[in-house]
Amino acid sequence: MLNKLWTFSKDSEILNRLFITIPFAVMLILTGENSYALDRQTVVVREALTGDSVRLEGGKTLKYIGVQSPPLQSIVPLVREYGHNALEFNKSLVEGRKVQVEWDLQIRDNSNTLLGYVFMEDGTFLNKEILKQGHGKIRLLPPNLKYAALFRRAELEARRERKGLWKEEPKNPFIKSEYVGEKNTKIYYFPTSPELDRIPKANLVMFASRVEAKAAGYRPCFTCNESNVAEY
């Protein structure tokens, strides 16, 4: 009987330690430990560094997932202009303010920079807004693909309205369609998919919707599945 009581006591002690340790580990993301946050985390932005990155209070750098803004340093004057416009846009929204960061499967890149989705206090999804206003191009790197479909939609909207860095883009017939299919493989793509550049135009067919593409026997490309995650 005493052995059973001792075993139960030890098990309870282990469980108590687990309940204390697990929540503590989740909160260590911004203090140098590799972990995963279950919810969004509130941080303060010290300064905007580029159109797609900031320095947080405490000194850590955060890069926005899924977005690549034009570089500030470029031999092309127009690219530099776009880069500075993107920086000013980012700065006007986040510098000196509290934001919420949502994490994906990969929290840091190879240079130890934090990777996150940023939400303003009013609910604005900053990563998406940068793409929507034409201050960056979509950049999807596995495994952080949670909002891939949403980001593609935002970039497509900016290109259709010729906003920001897209204002000088040559006319692109594909962006008028919702999806573009490749006849030989029976795969459909977003009209902004880079894969379309390698496919002869004679092999392409345009669709007004996913339903139309699927009804014609086409399947989505690897990154063309609509996200099941809510916008906010």
URQUIRA-V882612 format. One record per pair of residues at least 24 apart in sequence whose ideal C-beta (glycine too) atoms are under 10 Angstrom apart, sorted by the first residue. I is the first residue (numbers start at 1). J is the second residue. If there is no record, write none. Layout:
[[I/J] [I/J]]
This chain:
[[29/60] [29/101] [29/103] [29/107] [29/108] [29/114] [29/116] [30/56] [30/57] [30/58] [30/60] [30/62] [30/101] [30/107] [30/114] [31/58] [31/60] [32/60] [32/112] [33/107] [34/107] [34/108] [35/103] [35/107] [36/103] [36/104] [36/105] [36/106] [36/107] [37/101] [37/102] [37/103] [37/107] [37/116] [38/103] [39/100] [39/102] [39/103] [40/99] [40/100] [40/101] [40/102] [40/103] [40/116] [40/117] [40/118] [40/119] [41/99] [41/100] [41/101] [41/102] [41/103] [41/116] [42/98] [42/99] [42/100] [42/101] [42/119] [42/121] [43/97] [43/98] [43/99] [43/100] [43/101] [43/114] [43/116] [43/118] [44/94] [44/96] [44/97] [44/98] [44/99] [45/90] [45/91] [45/93] [45/94] [45/95] [45/96] [45/97] [45/98] [45/99] [45/101] [45/118] [46/94] [46/95] [46/96] [47/91] [47/94] [47/95] [47/96] [48/86] [48/87] [48/88] [48/89] [48/90] [48/91] [48/92] [48/93] [48/94] [48/95] [48/96] [49/87] [49/90] [49/91] [50/83] [50/84] [50/86] [50/87] [50/90] [50/91] [50/136] [51/82] [51/83] [51/84] [51/85] [51/86] [51/87] [51/88] [51/89] [51/90] [51/91] [51/130] [51/135] [51/136] [51/164] [51/165] [52/86] [52/87] [52/90] [52/118] [52/126] [52/127] [52/130] [52/131] [52/135] [52/136] [52/137] [52/139] [53/87] [53/90] [53/113] [53/114] [54/90] [54/91] [54/94] [54/95] [54/99] [54/114] [54/116] [54/118] [54/126] [55/95] [56/99] [56/101] [56/114] [57/96] [57/98] [60/108] [60/112] [60/113] [60/114] [61/109] [61/111] [61/112] [61/113] [61/114] [62/94] [62/99] [62/101] [62/113] [62/114] [62/115] [62/116] [62/118] [63/108] [63/109] [63/111] [63/113] [63/114] [63/115] [63/116] [64/90] [64/101] [64/115] [64/116] [64/117] [64/118] [64/126] [64/127] [64/128] [64/130] [64/131] [64/136] [64/139] [65/101] [65/102] [65/103] [65/104] [65/106] [65/109] [65/114] [65/115] [65/116] [65/117] [65/118] [65/127] [65/139] [65/140] [65/141] [65/144] [65/145] [65/146] [65/147] [65/148] [65/151] [66/104] [66/115] [66/117] [66/127] [66/128] [66/130] [66/131] [66/136] [66/137] [66/138] [66/139] [66/140] [66/141] [66/144] [66/145] [66/146] [66/147] [66/148] [66/150] [66/151] [66/152] [66/154] [66/155] [67/117] [67/118] [67/126] [67/127] [67/128] [67/129] [67/130] [67/131] [67/135] [67/136] [67/137] [67/138] [67/139] [67/140] [67/151] [67/154] [67/155] [68/130] [68/131] [68/136] [68/137] [68/138] [68/139] [68/140] [68/141] [69/130] [69/131] [69/135] [69/136] [69/137] [69/139] [69/164] [69/165] [70/135] [70/136] [70/137] [70/164] [70/165] [78/165] [78/167] [78/168] [79/165] [81/165] [82/134] [82/135] [82/136] [82/164] [82/165] [82/166] [82/167] [82/168] [83/135] [83/136] [83/165] [85/133] [85/134] [85/135] [85/164] [85/165] [86/130] [86/133] [86/134] [86/135] [86/136] [86/164] [86/165] [87/135] [88/135] [89/126] [89/129] [89/130] [89/133] [89/134] [89/135] [89/136] [89/164] [90/118] [90/126] [90/129] [90/130] [90/135] [90/136] [93/118] [93/120] [93/124] [93/126] [93/129] [93/130] [94/118] [94/120] [94/126] [97/121] [99/124] [99/126] [100/126] [101/126] [102/127] [102/146] [102/147] [102/232] [103/144] [103/146] [104/143] [104/144] [104/145] [104/146] [104/147] [105/142] [105/143] [105/144] [105/145] [105/146] [106/141] [106/142] [106/143] [106/144] [107/144] [109/141] [109/144] [115/141] [115/144] [116/144] [117/144] [117/146] [117/147] [117/151] [119/232] [123/231] [123/232] [124/232] [125/150] [125/151] [125/154] [125/231] [125/232] [127/151] [127/154] [128/153] [128/154] [128/155] [128/157] [128/231] [128/232] [129/154] [130/154] [130/155] [130/158] [130/164] [131/155] [131/156] [131/157] [131/158] [131/159] [131/163] [131/164] [132/156] [132/157] [132/158] [132/161] [132/163] [132/164] [133/157] [133/158] [133/161] [133/163] [133/164] [133/165] [134/158] [134/159] [134/161] [134/162] [134/163] [134/164] [134/165] [134/166] [134/167] [134/169] [135/163] [135/164] [135/165] [136/164] [136/165] [137/164] [137/165] [137/166] [137/192] [138/190] [138/192] [138/193] [138/194] [138/223] [140/223] [142/222] [142/223] [145/222] [145/223] [145/225] [145/227] [146/227] [146/228] [146/229] [147/227] [147/229] [147/230] [147/231] [148/190] [148/222] [148/223] [148/224] [148/225] [148/226] [148/227] [148/229] [149/190] [149/220] [149/223] [149/224] [149/225] [149/226] [149/227] [149/228] [149/229] [150/226] [150/227] [150/229] [150/230] [150/231] [151/192] [151/223] [151/227] [152/189] [152/190] [152/191] [152/192] [152/193] [152/223] [152/224] [152/226] [152/227] [153/178] [153/190] [153/192] [153/226] [153/227] [153/231] [155/190] [155/192] [156/190] [156/191] [156/192] [158/192] [159/191] [159/192] [160/191] [160/192] [172/196] [173/201] [173/204] [173/206] [174/201] [174/204] [174/206] [176/206] [177/204] [177/205] [177/206] [177/207] [177/208] [177/209] [177/213] [178/206] [178/207] [178/208] [178/209] [178/210] [178/211] [178/212] [178/213] [179/205] [179/206] [179/207] [179/208] [179/209] [179/210] [179/211] [179/212] [179/213] [179/214] [179/218] [179/220] [179/221] [179/224] [180/204] [180/205] [180/206] [180/207] [180/213] [180/218] [180/221] [181/205] [181/206] [181/207] [181/212] [181/213] [181/216] [181/217] [181/218] [181/219] [181/221] [182/218] [182/221] [183/216] [183/218] [185/218] [185/219] [185/221] [186/213] [186/216] [186/217] [186/218] [186/219] [187/213] [187/218] [187/219] [187/220] [187/221] [187/222] [187/224] [188/212] [188/213] [188/214] [188/216] [188/218] [188/219] [188/220] [188/221] [188/224] [189/213] [189/218] [189/220] [189/221] [189/222] [189/223] [189/224] [190/220] [190/221] [190/223] [190/224] [193/221] [193/222] [193/223] [193/224] [195/221] [195/222] [195/223] [195/224] [196/221]]
